[in-house]
Amino acid sequence: MSIDIKTKELKKNAFRVTKERNKTAVRIRVPGGHLDAQYLNVIKDVAEQYGNGTVHITTRQGFEIPGIDMESMPTVNHMIQSLIVGLNINQTEPNHGYPAAGTRNISACIGSRVCPFANYDTTAFAQKLEQAVFPNDYHVKIALTGCPNDCIKARMHDFGIIGMNEPQYDAYRCIGCQSCVKNCKKRAAGVLKFENFKVVRDADKCIGCGECVIKCPSGAWTRGSTKLFQLVIMGRTGKRDPRIAQPFIRWVDADSIIHIIRNTYDYVDKYIDREAPGGKEHVGYIVDRTGYQEFKAWALKDVVLNAEAQVAEYINW
């Protein structure tokens, strides 16, 4: 088998081209950055038996195991099968590793399972997204963060999903301490004020962070039961024109987000520059070429938005 053929195989199968001739590195997907500790033994065994004994933790919360002989790729794929099954990664054929290397590992902050600031279970949503979008060869980066603190840096991704929650206020439980008002001014958006011995919230400017809920000593503020999000789009790093993602839809539900992201793959398939180096073109550059309105039309095709959703009419990066 020629090196060129092997190179094509490893790129498709989530192995990396490395500086060492005839050597590769396997990429391990960990949707949401969360896995049972038992799977660390699999990673350890691959690194020690077929790699160079080291493991790199990627910025996208996955693992790369370098120093693997290309001839060992089938064996490594067999070894990581239990991990792929355990993390519920979609496959087309068992024991043949990952069926695509495009859509990057979906990363997430630790979320509401642990963090008091998080408005939702980021891991569960990341795993649900994984099922909806992987495998796919198009280069798309998705990150989820539980609140506007944005610990995962969601605004540096093609799609950033920021947890929002519309706080519920029970005036009868309010003791007038104004802790929420002071905290909102200091740590959030300053959308609360105290009038006639009660707190008033500017709903149009509220970012849904939940700081008022955390600070309230009497339980007058509580989180709403509906899980809503802010979807920010087309952030990027890279060589050319790095930028921060901008708000696309505020107060949008999870099902709409999944539909929008899946629609985006159709949009990319339609407009991608197939002569781009390596056959890849960053989705943000496609949006730059076609314009925001064209992207929006594709992204929202057949999407039934929830009543609270607020779509940006224009975006200028």
C-alpha positions, -999 to 999 in steps of 0.1 A, spaced: 0 0 0 14 34 -10 20 62 14 -5 84 -5 -32 58 -1 -24 55 36 -26 92 40 -60 93 25 -71 65 48 -58 81 79 -73 115 72 -107 99 66 -104 78 97 -96 105 122 -58 98 122 -34 127 118 -6 133 94 25 139 115 61 150 109 74 115 114 75 94 82 51 64 84 39 76 118 4 89 127 -16 100 157 -51 88 164 -78 113 175 -102 103 202 -136 120 202 -151 128 236 -184 146 230 -189 172 257 -155 165 272 -170 139 295 -162 102 298 -161 74 324 -127 69 339 -125 33 327 -119 45 292 -87 62 302 -73 27 304 -80 22 267 -62 54 259 -32 44 281 -30 9 265 -29 23 230 -3 49 239 20 24 256 16 -5 232 14 13 198 22 49 204 52 66 218 39 64 254 24 99 254 -11 114 251 -20 150 241 -51 166 255 -65 187 227 -81 221 230 -114 205 219 -114 181 249 -104 151 230 -72 131 230 -45 125 204 -21 95 207 10 101 186 38 79 174 16 51 159 29 31 130 6 34 100 6 -3 97 -9 -5 132 -40 16 123 -64 -14 120 -52 -28 154 -56 6 171 -91 9 156 -99 -25 171 -86 -14 205 -106 18 207 -138 1 197 -150 -3 233 -144 35 238 -163 44 207 -193 22 217 -191 34 253 -193 71 242 -221 63 218 -202 75 187 -220 67 154 -201 42 132 -207 27 98 -187 -4 105 -176 -18 139 -138 -20 146 -130 4 118 -127 35 140 -143 68 133 -160 71 99 -152 108 94 -126 134 104 -145 166 95 -169 178 122 -146 185 152 -152 171 187 -181 189 202 -168 206 233 -186 218 264 -181 234 298 -188 212 328 -224 223 329 -252 221 355 -242 187 367 -214 204 387 -214 242 382 -239 264 401 -238 291 374 -248 267 345 -283 269 332 -284 234 316 -267 201 312 -241 208 286 -228 173 284 -262 158 276 -268 184 249 -234 178 234 -240 141 232 -274 147 216 -257 170 190 -231 143 184 -258 119 173 -273 145 150 -242 157 132 -215 130 133 -202 115 110 -197 144 86 -166 154 66 -173 191 66 -152 212 90 -176 226 116 -167 235 152 -194 235 179 -191 244 216 -216 246 245 -214 267 276 -238 267 305 -240 305 310 -228 338 296 -195 334 315 -186 313 285 -158 292 301 -156 271 269 -150 302 247 -181 293 226 -177 326 207 -146 313 190 -165 286 172 -188 283 142 -217 276 165 -216 286 202 -245 275 223 -248 297 254 -273 287 282 -300 312 290 -328 311 315 -357 335 320 -357 341 357 -390 339 376 -398 365 402 -421 360 432 -427 394 446 -443 380 478 -411 362 487 -389 393 481 -375 409 512 -362 440 495 -325 433 502 -316 443 467 -288 417 466 -300 407 431 -300 443 419 -264 449 431 -252 415 418 -267 421 384 -251 455 382 -217 442 393 -215 408 376 -241 408 347 -260 432 326 -275 457 351 -311 450 340 -326 450 375 -338 480 395 -357 485 427 -390 504 425 -419 507 450 -401 481 472 -400 455 445 -375 444 418 -382 453 382 -364 434 354 -358 448 319 -367 417 299 -354 431 266 -318 435 279 -317 405 302 -290 380 292 -306 351 311 -275 344 332 -292 334 364 -270 356 387 -302 370 404 -313 334 412 -279 325 428 -277 356 449 -313 358 462 -315 347 499 -352 343 501 -360 323 469 -379 351 453 -359 345 421 -360 310 406 -349 295 372 -376 290 347 -384 254 337 -379 260 299 -344 255 286 -335 282 262 -302 293 246 -284 320 227 -269 307 195 -239 327 183 -223 320 150 -192 321 128 -165 328 153 -130 317 143 -93 318 148 -69 309 120 -46 328 97 -71 351 81 -95 375 98 -100 359 133 -132 371 149 -157 366 177 -190 349 170 -221 372 169 -256 365 182 -278 348 157 -308 338 178 -316 346 214 -340 326 236 -341 297 212 -349 261 221 -326 230 217 -346 213 189 -344 244 167 -306 246 173 -301 210 162 -323 216 131 -303 248 122 -269 231 125 -281 202 104 -294 227 78 -260 244 78 -244 212 64 -267 214 34 -258 250 30 -221 241 31 -226 213 6 -242 238 -18 -217 266 -16 -183 251 -5 -153 259 -27 -144 224 -37 -111 237 -51 -100 249 -17 -68 235 -3 -73 201 12 -109 202 0 -119 222 30 -133 256 34 -142 271 67 -180 277 70 -174 313 81 -157 321 49 -186 306 30 -210 329 49 -187 358 41 -190 349 4 -227 343 2 -238 369 27 -256 365 60 -291 366 45 -284 336 23 -270 317 52 -300 326 73 -324 314 47 -307 280 45 -302 277 83 -339 284 91 -354 263 63 -383 243 78 -374 253 113 -404 261 135 -389 285 161 -403 287 196 -423 318 203 -396 334 225 -369 332 198 -354 365 186 -335 362 152 -309 388 143 -321 408 112 -285 416 103 -250 406 114 -218 425 106 -186 408 118 
